[in-house]
């Protein structure tokens, strides 16, 4: 088992960086797609893959011509059993890569600031989300109408996954959007932004005309300690998944839940 796994990070926009995750992924290779870096081949990704968010939508191939290659890479990563984490746009691209669907400008409207993500029972068995679900201090229920584990997270999106890949496991939801977290084989997709610090969340809010920046600032500041712990728990758990895969590689069939 490697203590220094090689993780590749795909960054779509200059203003959507690793942020808080940088303190965990200290040796990560960051591929700056927005600056012209090519999408790496699967064999170039090392031991794990992280796909960050971005300002474009999951189908904006004309604006971001690298997106088809990213979707293809995500499908190949799942087929090869490579530990993968998709965040916001990254999660949406993962869903589309697996045959699911994303709605651009979804009717519930923009989800901004701090929102509560409710964990389903399956999250307790997930290799990356289990620490968050356990830290919530409650028993997750399979019934989405019943009580559930709740974790406050940073959110900033108006597009949303509306259909999961076949065989994917649904792991978390919010009051506005059902698919806040899902697992498709070796890949975890999260609609929220566990990596975002208060300063980054406020910067995003300033760029949106439909967001109350003062409200976002108040929310992320009030929850800062918990949000920082969430970032560390999720990033650390993903890195442990990567280390485990290096020590015990497992082939995961494309389209099957892992």
C-alpha positions as CSV (number, residue, x, y, z in Angstrom):
1,X,0.0,0.0,0.0
2,X,1.4,3.4,-1.0
3,X,1.7,6.2,1.5
4,X,2.1,8.7,-1.4
5,X,-0.6,7.9,-4.0
6,X,-0.6,9.8,-7.3
7,X,-3.8,11.8,-7.7
8,X,-4.7,13.7,-10.8
9,X,-7.0,16.7,-10.5
10,X,-8.9,18.2,-13.5
11,X,-9.6,21.9,-13.1
12,X,-12.2,23.4,-15.5
13,X,-12.2,27.1,-14.4
14,X,-9.5,29.3,-12.9
15,X,-11.9,30.3,-10.0
16,X,-12.8,26.7,-9.0
17,X,-9.6,25.4,-7.5
18,X,-8.8,22.7,-5.0
19,X,-9.0,25.3,-2.2
20,X,-9.3,23.5,1.1
21,X,-8.5,20.2,-0.5
22,X,-5.0,21.4,-1.3
23,X,-3.9,20.7,2.2
24,X,-4.8,17.0,1.8
25,X,-3.8,16.5,-1.9
26,X,-0.4,18.1,-1.3
27,X,1.3,16.1,-4.2
28,X,-1.6,16.1,-6.6
29,X,-1.0,16.8,-10.3
30,X,-3.4,19.6,-11.3
31,X,-4.4,19.6,-15.0
32,X,-5.6,23.1,-15.8
33,X,-8.0,22.4,-18.7
34,X,-9.1,26.1,-18.9
35,X,-5.5,27.0,-19.7
36,X,-5.1,24.5,-22.5
37,X,-3.7,21.5,-20.6
38,X,-4.8,18.3,-22.4
39,X,-7.1,15.8,-20.8
40,X,-4.8,13.0,-19.6
41,X,-5.2,9.4,-20.7
42,X,-6.5,6.9,-18.1
43,X,-3.0,5.5,-17.7
44,X,-1.6,9.0,-17.0
45,X,-4.0,9.6,-14.1
46,X,-2.1,7.6,-11.5
47,X,-3.9,6.2,-8.5
48,X,-6.9,8.5,-8.3
49,X,-8.8,11.1,-10.2
50,X,-10.6,14.3,-9.0
51,X,-12.8,16.3,-11.3
52,X,-13.6,19.8,-10.0
53,X,-16.5,22.1,-10.7
54,X,-16.6,24.8,-13.3
55,X,-18.6,27.7,-14.7
56,X,-19.8,25.9,-17.8
57,X,-22.6,23.2,-17.9
58,X,-22.0,19.5,-18.5
59,X,-23.1,19.8,-22.2
60,X,-21.2,23.0,-23.1
61,X,-18.8,21.3,-25.5
62,X,-18.6,24.4,-27.7
63,X,-17.5,26.6,-24.8
64,X,-15.3,23.9,-23.2
65,X,-14.1,21.6,-26.0
66,X,-12.3,19.3,-23.6
67,X,-15.6,18.1,-22.0
68,X,-16.2,15.1,-24.3
69,X,-12.7,13.8,-23.4
70,X,-13.4,14.3,-19.7
71,X,-16.7,12.4,-20.0
72,X,-14.9,9.6,-21.8
73,X,-12.2,9.5,-19.2
74,X,-14.7,9.3,-16.4
75,X,-16.4,6.3,-18.1
76,X,-13.0,4.6,-18.6
77,X,-12.0,5.4,-15.0
78,X,-15.1,3.6,-13.6
79,X,-14.5,0.7,-16.0
80,X,-11.0,0.3,-14.7
81,X,-12.0,0.7,-11.0
82,X,-10.0,3.9,-10.6
83,X,-11.0,5.8,-7.4
84,X,-12.7,9.0,-8.7
85,X,-14.3,12.0,-7.1
86,X,-16.5,14.4,-9.1
87,X,-17.5,17.7,-7.5
88,X,-20.5,19.8,-8.8
89,X,-19.8,20.0,-12.5
90,X,-17.5,16.9,-12.0
91,X,-20.5,15.0,-10.6
92,X,-22.7,16.1,-13.4
93,X,-20.2,15.0,-16.0
94,X,-19.9,11.7,-14.2
95,X,-23.7,11.2,-14.4
96,X,-23.7,12.0,-18.1
97,X,-20.7,9.7,-18.7
98,X,-22.7,6.8,-17.2
99,X,-25.8,7.4,-19.3
100,X,-27.6,9.6,-16.8
101,X,-28.8,13.2,-17.4
102,X,-28.4,16.7,-16.2
103,X,-30.9,19.6,-16.4
104,X,-29.4,23.0,-17.2
105,X,-31.0,25.8,-15.2
106,X,-33.2,23.3,-13.2
107,X,-36.6,24.7,-12.1
108,X,-35.9,24.7,-8.4
109,X,-33.5,27.5,-9.1
110,X,-30.0,28.2,-7.8
111,X,-28.9,26.5,-4.6
112,X,-26.4,28.8,-2.9
113,X,-24.7,29.2,0.4
114,X,-24.9,26.5,3.1
115,X,-27.5,23.7,2.6
116,X,-28.3,20.6,4.5
117,X,-27.5,17.3,2.8
118,X,-29.4,14.3,4.1
119,X,-27.6,11.0,4.0
120,X,-29.4,7.8,3.0
121,X,-28.6,4.5,4.7
122,X,-26.3,3.5,1.8
123,X,-24.0,6.4,2.7
124,X,-23.0,4.6,5.9
125,X,-21.4,1.9,3.7
126,X,-19.7,4.2,1.2
127,X,-15.9,4.3,1.5
128,X,-15.8,8.1,1.2
129,X,-19.1,9.3,2.7
130,X,-19.3,7.0,5.7
131,X,-17.2,9.3,7.9
132,X,-19.5,12.2,7.1
133,X,-22.7,10.2,7.8
134,X,-21.3,8.9,11.0
135,X,-20.2,12.3,12.1
136,X,-23.8,13.6,11.7
137,X,-24.6,11.6,14.8
138,X,-27.9,10.0,13.7
139,X,-29.1,6.9,12.1
140,X,-29.7,7.2,8.4
141,X,-33.1,6.1,7.1
142,X,-33.8,4.7,3.7
143,X,-37.1,6.5,3.6
144,X,-36.4,10.0,2.3
145,X,-39.5,11.3,4.1
146,X,-38.2,10.1,7.4
147,X,-35.3,11.3,9.7
148,X,-31.9,11.2,8.3
149,X,-28.3,12.1,8.9
150,X,-27.7,15.7,8.0
151,X,-24.4,17.5,7.1
152,X,-24.3,21.3,6.3
153,X,-22.3,21.9,3.1
154,X,-21.4,24.7,0.7
155,X,-23.5,24.8,-2.5
156,X,-23.4,26.9,-5.6
157,X,-25.2,25.6,-8.7
158,X,-28.3,25.9,-10.9
159,X,-27.8,22.8,-13.0
160,X,-28.6,19.5,-11.5
161,X,-28.4,15.7,-12.1
162,X,-31.9,14.5,-12.8
163,X,-31.1,10.9,-13.8
164,X,-28.3,8.6,-12.4
165,X,-26.3,6.1,-14.3
166,X,-27.8,2.7,-14.4
167,X,-26.7,0.7,-11.3
168,X,-25.6,3.8,-9.4
169,X,-26.3,4.1,-5.7
170,X,-28.2,7.2,-4.5
171,X,-26.5,8.4,-1.3
172,X,-27.7,11.9,-0.4
173,X,-30.3,14.6,-1.1
174,X,-31.3,18.2,-0.2
175,X,-34.7,19.9,0.1
176,X,-34.2,21.4,-3.4
177,X,-32.4,18.7,-5.3
178,X,-32.5,14.9,-4.9
179,X,-29.2,13.8,-6.2
180,X,-26.6,15.5,-3.9
181,X,-24.4,12.4,-3.8
182,X,-24.2,9.1,-5.7
183,X,-21.8,6.4,-6.4
184,X,-21.2,4.8,-9.8
185,X,-18.7,2.0,-9.4
186,X,-15.4,3.3,-8.2
187,X,-16.6,7.0,-8.6
188,X,-18.3,9.2,-6.1
189,X,-20.2,12.3,-7.4
190,X,-21.2,15.1,-5.0
191,X,-23.3,18.1,-6.2
192,X,-22.1,20.3,-3.3
193,X,-18.6,21.8,-2.8
194,X,-16.8,20.2,0.2
195,X,-13.6,21.9,-0.9
196,X,-14.9,25.5,-0.8
197,X,-13.7,27.9,1.9
198,X,-15.8,30.9,3.0
199,X,-13.7,33.3,0.9
200,X,-14.2,31.1,-2.2
201,X,-17.9,30.7,-1.7
202,X,-18.3,34.5,-1.3
203,X,-16.3,35.1,-4.5
204,X,-18.7,32.8,-6.4
205,X,-21.7,34.6,-4.9
206,X,-20.3,37.9,-6.0
207,X,-20.4,36.6,-9.6
208,X,-24.0,35.6,-9.6
209,X,-26.8,38.2,-9.9
210,X,-29.4,35.9,-8.4
211,X,-27.5,35.3,-5.1
212,X,-27.6,37.3,-1.9
213,X,-23.9,37.6,-1.2
214,X,-24.4,39.0,2.3
215,X,-26.5,35.9,3.2
216,X,-23.9,33.5,1.8
217,X,-21.2,35.3,3.7
218,X,-23.1,35.0,7.0
219,X,-23.9,31.3,6.4
220,X,-20.4,30.2,5.5
221,X,-18.9,32.2,8.3
222,X,-21.2,30.8,10.9
223,X,-20.6,27.2,9.7
224,X,-16.9,27.6,9.0
225,X,-15.6,25.1,11.6
226,X,-18.0,22.4,10.5
227,X,-17.4,23.0,6.8
228,X,-13.6,22.7,7.4
229,X,-14.1,19.4,9.2
230,X,-16.3,18.1,6.4
231,X,-13.6,19.0,3.8
232,X,-11.0,17.2,5.8
233,X,-13.2,14.1,6.4
234,X,-14.2,13.7,2.8
235,X,-10.8,14.4,1.3
236,X,-9.1,12.1,3.8
237,X,-11.5,9.3,3.2
238,X,-11.1,9.6,-0.6
239,X,-7.3,9.5,-0.1
240,X,-7.8,6.3,2.0
241,X,-9.9,4.8,-0.8
242,X,-7.0,5.6,-3.2
243,X,-4.4,4.0,-0.9
244,X,-6.6,0.9,-0.5
245,X,-7.0,0.6,-4.3
246,X,-3.2,0.8,-4.7
247,X,-2.8,-2.0,-2.2
248,X,-5.7,-4.1,-3.3
249,X,-6.7,-3.3,-6.9
250,X,-10.3,-4.4,-7.8
251,X,-11.8,-4.5,-11.2
252,X,-15.2,-2.8,-11.3
253,X,-17.5,-3.5,-14.2
254,X,-18.8,-0.5,-16.0
255,X,-22.3,0.4,-15.0
256,X,-22.2,-1.6,-11.8
257,X,-22.4,0.0,-8.3
258,X,-19.4,-0.3,-6.2
